[in-house]
């Protein structure tokens, strides 16, 4: 999966993008406009609720050979 941050961090509050690396570690992606996050979509992930303003992002999925 690919997520591109299109909004500036000043445009909204909340809306943090998180990935669970394991049961004890959570990755919080930067909210900087232009940040690109590439990750295996099988990892648990979410965007938290936007509390005010508007968060815009571009999301894409890439396919390849099946995992064995």
N, C-alpha and C positions, 0 to 999 in steps of 0.2 A: 504494500500500500504506500501511497505517497500523499502527503498533506502539505500544501503550500499556504502559509499564513499571508492573507491579503490585507487584513486590517492592521492598523497600528495599535499597539497596546493602549494608547490613549483613547481609542474609539469605544472601548467597552470595559466593563468589570465582570469578573467571573470568567467562564468559558475556557478554563485551563484545559489543555490537552494532556492526558496522562496515559502512561503505559506501565503495566506491572512487569518488572523485569523478573521478579520472583516473589515469594510470599512476604519478603521483608524489605523489598526495594521498589520504589515507585519513581519513574522518570517523569519530570515535568518539562514539557517542551517550552522553549522561549516563546514569548508572545511578540517578538520583534517582527515587524512587517518584512516579508521576503524570506523568512525562515522556511526551509524545506526539511521535512521529516520523512525518511524512508525506513519502513519497518515491515517485518513479517506480520501480516494481518491476523495470524493465528494467536498472536500475543494478546492478552486481555488489554483493552484500551478504551478510552472514552474522552469525550469533550464535556466538561462540566457545564451546568446551566449558566447561561449568560444572565447576569443580574441587572445590567443596564447597558444601553447602547446597542451596537450591532457588531457581531463578529462575522467576518467573511473569510472563507477558505476555499481552496480548490482541492478536491479529493480525486485520486485516480488509483486504479488497480492495474497491476501488470501480471500477466500470466506467463508461465514457462512450462518446462517439462514437469510431470508429476513427481512428487517426492516419493521415494521408495521406503 
